[in-house]
Amino acid sequence: WLKGRAKNFLAGSGRISLQFSNLRVVKLLKLYLSKNCFEALEWLLDISPNVESLSIESPG
């Protein structure tokens, strides 16, 4: 669902991918990640070509 909406949004605005071109690090701390969160994270990484580090810490 989210990826479909995101792709439609990106088709209307090419500037979105430029906003994330300088994103280097993604750090998520103490989160419970649902399937939708993983899909959103996958989409974010798809539009962020320069990510060098991904860190996810879940509680527990």
Gaussian input, Z-matrix of N, CA and C with variables (Angstrom, degrees):
# hf/3-21g

backbone

0 1
 N
 C     1     B1
 C     2     B2     1     A1
 N     3     B3     2     A2     1     D1
 C     4     B4     3     A3     2     D2
 C     5     B5     4     A4     3     D3
 N     6     B6     5     A5     4     D4
 C     7     B7     6     A6     5     D5
 C     8     B8     7     A7     6     D6
 N     9     B9     8     A8     7     D7
 C    10    B10     9     A9     8     D8
 C    11    B11    10    A10     9     D9
 N    12    B12    11    A11    10    D10
 C    13    B13    12    A12    11    D11
 C    14    B14    13    A13    12    D12
 N    15    B15    14    A14    13    D13
 C    16    B16    15    A15    14    D14
 C    17    B17    16    A16    15    D15
 N    18    B18    17    A17    16    D16
 C    19    B19    18    A18    17    D17
 C    20    B20    19    A19    18    D18
 N    21    B21    20    A20    19    D19
 C    22    B22    21    A21    20    D20
 C    23    B23    22    A22    21    D21
 N    24    B24    23    A23    22    D22
 C    25    B25    24    A24    23    D23
 C    26    B26    25    A25    24    D24
 N    27    B27    26    A26    25    D25
 C    28    B28    27    A27    26    D26
 C    29    B29    28    A28    27    D27
 N    30    B30    29    A29    28    D28
 C    31    B31    30    A30    29    D29
 C    32    B32    31    A31    30    D30
 N    33    B33    32    A32    31    D31
 C    34    B34    33    A33    32    D32
 C    35    B35    34    A34    33    D33
 N    36    B36    35    A35    34    D34
 C    37    B37    36    A36    35    D35
 C    38    B38    37    A37    36    D36
 N    39    B39    38    A38    37    D37
 C    40    B40    39    A39    38    D38
 C    41    B41    40    A40    39    D39
 N    42    B42    41    A41    40    D40
 C    43    B43    42    A42    41    D41
 C    44    B44    43    A43    42    D42
 N    45    B45    44    A44    43    D43
 C    46    B46    45    A45    44    D44
 C    47    B47    46    A46    45    D45
 N    48    B48    47    A47    46    D46
 C    49    B49    48    A48    47    D47
 C    50    B50    49    A49    48    D48
 N    51    B51    50    A50    49    D49
 C    52    B52    51    A51    50    D50
 C    53    B53    52    A52    51    D51
 N    54    B54    53    A53    52    D52
 C    55    B55    54    A54    53    D53
 C    56    B56    55    A55    54    D54
 N    57    B57    56    A56    55    D55
 C    58    B58    57    A57    56    D56
 C    59    B59    58    A58    57    D57
 N    60    B60    59    A59    58    D58
 C    61    B61    60    A60    59    D59
 C    62    B62    61    A61    60    D60
 N    63    B63    62    A62    61    D61
 C    64    B64    63    A63    62    D62
 C    65    B65    64    A64    63    D63
 N    66    B66    65    A65    64    D64
 C    67    B67    66    A66    65    D65
 C    68    B68    67    A67    66    D66
 N    69    B69    68    A68    67    D67
 C    70    B70    69    A69    68    D68
 C    71    B71    70    A70    69    D69
 N    72    B72    71    A71    70    D70
 C    73    B73    72    A72    71    D71
 C    74    B74    73    A73    72    D72
 N    75    B75    74    A74    73    D73
 C    76    B76    75    A75    74    D74
 C    77    B77    76    A76    75    D75
 N    78    B78    77    A77    76    D76
 C    79    B79    78    A78    77    D77
 C    80    B80    79    A79    78    D78
 N    81    B81    80    A80    79    D79
 C    82    B82    81    A81    80    D80
 C    83    B83    82    A82    81    D81
 N    84    B84    83    A83    82    D82
 C    85    B85    84    A84    83    D83
 C    86    B86    85    A85    84    D84
 N    87    B87    86    A86    85    D85
 C    88    B88    87    A87    86    D86
 C    89    B89    88    A88    87    D87
 N    90    B90    89    A89    88    D88
 C    91    B91    90    A90    89    D89
 C    92    B92    91    A91    90    D90
 N    93    B93    92    A92    91    D91
 C    94    B94    93    A93    92    D92
 C    95    B95    94    A94    93    D93
 N    96    B96    95    A95    94    D94
 C    97    B97    96    A96    95    D95
 C    98    B98    97    A97    96    D96
 N    99    B99    98    A98    97    D97
 C   100   B100    99    A99    98    D98
 C   101   B101   100   A100    99    D99
 N   102   B102   101   A101   100   D100
 C   103   B103   102   A102   101   D101
 C   104   B104   103   A103   102   D102
 N   105   B105   104   A104   103   D103
 C   106   B106   105   A105   104   D104
 C   107   B107   106   A106   105   D105
 N   108   B108   107   A107   106   D106
 C   109   B109   108   A108   107   D107
 C   110   B110   109   A109   108   D108
 N   111   B111   110   A110   109   D109
 C   112   B112   111   A111   110   D110
 C   113   B113   112   A112   111   D111
 N   114   B114   113   A113   112   D112
 C   115   B115   114   A114   113   D113
 C   116   B116   115   A115   114   D114
 N   117   B117   116   A116   115   D115
 C   118   B118   117   A117   116   D116
 C   119   B119   118   A118   117   D117
 N   120   B120   119   A119   118   D118
 C   121   B121   120   A120   119   D119
 C   122   B122   121   A121   120   D120
 N   123   B123   122   A122   121   D121
 C   124   B124   123   A123   122   D122
 C   125   B125   124   A124   123   D123
 N   126   B126   125   A125   124   D124
 C   127   B127   126   A126   125   D125
 C   128   B128   127   A127   126   D126
 N   129   B129   128   A128   127   D127
 C   130   B130   129   A129   128   D128
 C   131   B131   130   A130   129   D129
 N   132   B132   131   A131   130   D130
 C   133   B133   132   A132   131   D131
 C   134   B134   133   A133   132   D132
 N   135   B135   134   A134   133   D133
 C   136   B136   135   A135   134   D134
 C   137   B137   136   A136   135   D135
 N   138   B138   137   A137   136   D136
 C   139   B139   138   A138   137   D137
 C   140   B140   139   A139   138   D138
 N   141   B141   140   A140   139   D139
 C   142   B142   141   A141   140   D140
 C   143   B143   142   A142   141   D141
 N   144   B144   143   A143   142   D142
 C   145   B145   144   A144   143   D143
 C   146   B146   145   A145   144   D144
 N   147   B147   146   A146   145   D145
 C   148   B148   147   A147   146   D146
 C   149   B149   148   A148   147   D147
 N   150   B150   149   A149   148   D148
 C   151   B151   150   A150   149   D149
 C   152   B152   151   A151   150   D150
 N   153   B153   152   A152   151   D151
 C   154   B154   153   A153   152   D152
 C   155   B155   154   A154   153   D153
 N   156   B156   155   A155   154   D154
 C   157   B157   156   A156   155   D155
 C   158   B158   157   A157   156   D156
 N   159   B159   158   A158   157   D157
 C   160   B160   159   A159   158   D158
 C   161   B161   160   A160   159   D159
 N   162   B162   161   A161   160   D160
 C   163   B163   162   A162   161   D161
 C   164   B164   163   A163   162   D162
 N   165   B165   164   A164   163   D163
 C   166   B166   165   A165   164   D164
 C   167   B167   166   A166   165   D165
 N   168   B168   167   A167   166   D166
 C   169   B169   168   A168   167   D167
 C   170   B170   169   A169   168   D168
 N   171   B171   170   A170   169   D169
 C   172   B172   171   A171   170   D170
 C   173   B173   172   A172   171   D171
 N   174   B174   173   A173   172   D172
 C   175   B175   174   A174   173   D173
 C   176   B176   175   A175   174   D174
 N   177   B177   176   A176   175   D175
 C   178   B178   177   A177   176   D176
 C   179   B179   178   A178   177   D177

   B1=1.4516
   B2=1.5256
   B3=1.3239
   B4=1.4596
   B5=1.5180
   B6=1.3273
   B7=1.4626
   B8=1.5221
   B9=1.3251
   B10=1.4599
   B11=1.5145
   B12=1.3269
   B13=1.4705
   B14=1.5178
   B15=1.3222
   B16=1.4641
   B17=1.5170
   B18=1.3211
   B19=1.4645
   B20=1.5186
   B21=1.3387
   B22=1.4608
   B23=1.5239
   B24=1.3319
   B25=1.4516
   B26=1.5244
   B27=1.3243
   B28=1.4614
   B29=1.5146
   B30=1.3230
   B31=1.4598
   B32=1.5204
   B33=1.3377
   B34=1.4519
   B35=1.5161
   B36=1.3202
   B37=1.4591
   B38=1.5193
   B39=1.3051
   B40=1.4520
   B41=1.5190
   B42=1.3285
   B43=1.4569
   B44=1.5238
   B45=1.3248
   B46=1.4599
   B47=1.5211
   B48=1.3145
   B49=1.4613
   B50=1.5290
   B51=1.3260
   B52=1.4561
   B53=1.5194
   B54=1.3214
   B55=1.4546
   B56=1.5219
   B57=1.3268
   B58=1.4511
   B59=1.5244
   B60=1.3115
   B61=1.4642
   B62=1.5218
   B63=1.3329
   B64=1.4625
   B65=1.5236
   B66=1.3216
   B67=1.4643
   B68=1.5236
   B69=1.3326
   B70=1.4680
   B71=1.5289
   B72=1.3364
   B73=1.4624
   B74=1.5222
   B75=1.3252
   B76=1.4635
   B77=1.5200
   B78=1.3321
   B79=1.4607
   B80=1.5251
   B81=1.3128
   B82=1.4582
   B83=1.5211
   B84=1.3316
   B85=1.4569
   B86=1.5186
   B87=1.3160
   B88=1.4614
   B89=1.5189
   B90=1.3071
   B91=1.4549
   B92=1.5175
   B93=1.3156
   B94=1.4573
   B95=1.5215
   B96=1.2985
   B97=1.4564
   B98=1.5217
   B99=1.3115
   B100=1.4582
   B101=1.5265
   B102=1.3197
   B103=1.4676
   B104=1.5275
   B105=1.3367
   B106=1.4656
   B107=1.5248
   B108=1.3277
   B109=1.4697
   B110=1.5212
   B111=1.3394
   B112=1.4571
   B113=1.5254
   B114=1.3324
   B115=1.4656
   B116=1.5232
   B117=1.3280
   B118=1.4603
   B119=1.5258
   B120=1.3326
   B121=1.4586
   B122=1.5250
   B123=1.3224
   B124=1.4687
   B125=1.5240
   B126=1.3263
   B127=1.4681
   B128=1.5270
   B129=1.3488
   B130=1.4593
   B131=1.5235
   B132=1.3231
   B133=1.4644
   B134=1.5234
   B135=1.3338
   B136=1.4656
   B137=1.5238
   B138=1.3435
   B139=1.4659
   B140=1.5251
   B141=1.3272
   B142=1.4609
   B143=1.5242
   B144=1.3194
   B145=1.4622
   B146=1.5270
   B147=1.3209
   B148=1.4646
   B149=1.5244
   B150=1.3287
   B151=1.4666
   B152=1.5230
   B153=1.3246
   B154=1.4628
   B155=1.5201
   B156=1.3383
   B157=1.4530
   B158=1.5252
   B159=1.3253
   B160=1.4636
   B161=1.5163
   B162=1.3272
   B163=1.4584
   B164=1.5207
   B165=1.3323
   B166=1.4621
   B167=1.5226
   B168=1.3316
   B169=1.4612
   B170=1.5181
   B171=1.3139
   B172=1.4610
   B173=1.5268
   B174=1.3323
   B175=1.4620
   B176=1.5240
   B177=1.2989
   B178=1.4539
   B179=1.4089
   A1=110.82
   A2=116.81
   A3=120.52
   A4=111.58
   A5=115.90
   A6=118.24
   A7=110.86
   A8=117.54
   A9=120.80
   A10=111.53
   A11=116.64
   A12=120.40
   A13=110.76
   A14=116.27
   A15=119.70
   A16=110.72
   A17=117.01
   A18=119.82
   A19=110.72
   A20=117.05
   A21=119.90
   A22=110.55
   A23=116.95
   A24=120.85
   A25=110.76
   A26=116.02
   A27=119.63
   A28=111.84
   A29=116.68
   A30=119.82
   A31=110.22
   A32=117.15
   A33=121.10
   A34=113.51
   A35=117.92
   A36=120.97
   A37=110.17
   A38=117.50
   A39=121.92
   A40=113.16
   A41=117.34
   A42=120.71
   A43=112.67
   A44=117.99
   A45=120.41
   A46=111.10
   A47=117.98
   A48=119.84
   A49=111.34
   A50=117.94
   A51=120.65
   A52=111.35
   A53=117.41
   A54=120.96
   A55=111.70
   A56=117.24
   A57=120.98
   A58=112.57
   A59=118.60
   A60=120.23
   A61=111.95
   A62=118.65
   A63=121.57
   A64=113.12
   A65=117.90
   A66=121.30
   A67=108.91
   A68=117.00
   A69=121.43
   A70=112.57
   A71=117.53
   A72=121.25
   A73=109.54
   A74=116.35
   A75=122.54
   A76=106.32
   A77=116.56
   A78=120.85
   A79=108.40
   A80=116.48
   A81=122.73
   A82=107.85
   A83=117.02
   A84=121.26
   A85=111.55
   A86=115.43
   A87=123.66
   A88=113.15
   A89=115.23
   A90=121.17
   A91=110.69
   A92=115.35
   A93=120.45
   A94=106.10
   A95=117.58
   A96=121.18
   A97=110.49
   A98=115.69
   A99=121.18
   A100=109.02
   A101=115.77
   A102=120.16
   A103=110.28
   A104=116.91
   A105=120.30
   A106=111.49
   A107=116.77
   A108=119.90
   A109=110.74
   A110=116.57
   A111=119.42
   A112=111.14
   A113=117.05
   A114=120.04
   A115=110.54
   A116=117.01
   A117=120.71
   A118=110.60
   A119=116.50
   A120=120.44
   A121=110.89
   A122=116.52
   A123=120.66
   A124=110.43
   A125=116.77
   A126=121.21
   A127=110.40
   A128=116.62
   A129=120.35
   A130=110.94
   A131=116.53
   A132=119.92
   A133=111.61
   A134=117.18
   A135=120.62
   A136=111.96
   A137=116.57
   A138=119.30
   A139=112.03
   A140=117.50
   A141=122.40
   A142=108.81
   A143=117.54
   A144=120.57
   A145=115.13
   A146=118.63
   A147=120.45
   A148=114.32
   A149=118.29
   A150=120.30
   A151=108.96
   A152=115.36
   A153=121.45
   A154=112.35
   A155=116.99
   A156=120.07
   A157=110.36
   A158=115.50
   A159=122.13
   A160=107.18
   A161=116.60
   A162=121.64
   A163=108.63
   A164=116.71
   A165=121.85
   A166=107.88
   A167=116.01
   A168=121.49
   A169=107.99
   A170=117.04
   A171=120.21
   A172=109.45
   A173=116.99
   A174=119.70
   A175=110.56
   A176=115.09
   A177=117.62
   A178=114.64
   D1=-52.65
   D2=-177.00
   D3=-65.53
   D4=-42.87
   D5=-178.41
   D6=-63.13
   D7=-38.22
   D8=177.86
   D9=-63.39
   D10=-44.49
   D11=178.36
   D12=-66.17
   D13=-39.75
   D14=-179.69
   D15=-64.70
   D16=-42.55
   D17=179.39
   D18=-63.57
   D19=-40.14
   D20=177.26
   D21=-63.92
   D22=-39.75
   D23=179.37
   D24=-66.23
   D25=-42.49
   D26=179.46
   D27=-64.80
   D28=-34.43
   D29=179.24
   D30=-62.77
   D31=-30.90
   D32=-179.49
   D33=-84.83
   D34=-17.62
   D35=-176.69
   D36=-145.27
   D37=104.19
   D38=-179.89
   D39=-72.23
   D40=-9.27
   D41=-177.06
   D42=-74.32
   D43=-22.34
   D44=-176.07
   D45=-59.59
   D46=-46.42
   D47=-178.53
   D48=-63.81
   D49=-29.65
   D50=177.83
   D51=-69.40
   D52=-31.59
   D53=-179.82
   D54=-64.78
   D55=-27.29
   D56=-177.95
   D57=-104.04
   D58=6.72
   D59=-177.26
   D60=-68.85
   D61=-22.50
   D62=179.47
   D63=-99.25
   D64=3.96
   D65=179.05
   D66=-69.72
   D67=120.75
   D68=-176.29
   D69=-109.73
   D70=-34.25
   D71=-173.78
   D72=-129.94
   D73=133.67
   D74=173.21
   D75=-119.57
   D76=121.31
   D77=-177.52
   D78=-130.99
   D79=119.51
   D80=179.34
   D81=-116.95
   D82=121.96
   D83=-175.22
   D84=-116.49
   D85=133.81
   D86=172.71
   D87=50.98
   D88=53.02
   D89=-179.95
   D90=-118.53
   D91=145.16
   D92=167.32
   D93=-92.67
   D94=117.44
   D95=-174.43
   D96=-100.42
   D97=119.72
   D98=176.14
   D99=-87.82
   D100=176.07
   D101=177.83
   D102=-59.40
   D103=-40.39
   D104=179.55
   D105=-63.96
   D106=-35.46
   D107=177.75
   D108=-64.69
   D109=-41.55
   D110=178.33
   D111=-64.75
   D112=-38.06
   D113=178.18
   D114=-65.85
   D115=-40.20
   D116=178.03
   D117=-65.83
   D118=-40.02
   D119=177.70
   D120=-64.60
   D121=-41.22
   D122=177.02
   D123=-60.34
   D124=-43.14
   D125=178.77
   D126=-63.18
   D127=-43.37
   D128=179.69
   D129=-60.82
   D130=-41.93
   D131=179.14
   D132=-69.32
   D133=-31.99
   D134=177.33
   D135=-63.49
   D136=-36.24
   D137=-177.51
   D138=-96.01
   D139=5.03
   D140=-179.76
   D141=-119.68
   D142=85.64
   D143=-171.57
   D144=-69.88
   D145=-15.86
   D146=-173.33
   D147=-107.55
   D148=15.32
   D149=179.30
   D150=-64.70
   D151=126.23
   D152=-179.11
   D153=-106.28
   D154=-21.78
   D155=-174.89
   D156=-143.46
   D157=135.06
   D158=176.56
   D159=-130.36
   D160=121.01
   D161=-179.04
   D162=-126.64
   D163=124.68
   D164=178.68
   D165=-126.34
   D166=123.02
   D167=177.18
   D168=-118.63
   D169=118.08
   D170=179.40
   D171=-101.35
   D172=149.73
   D173=179.50
   D174=-68.66
   D175=151.86
   D176=175.39
   D177=127.96

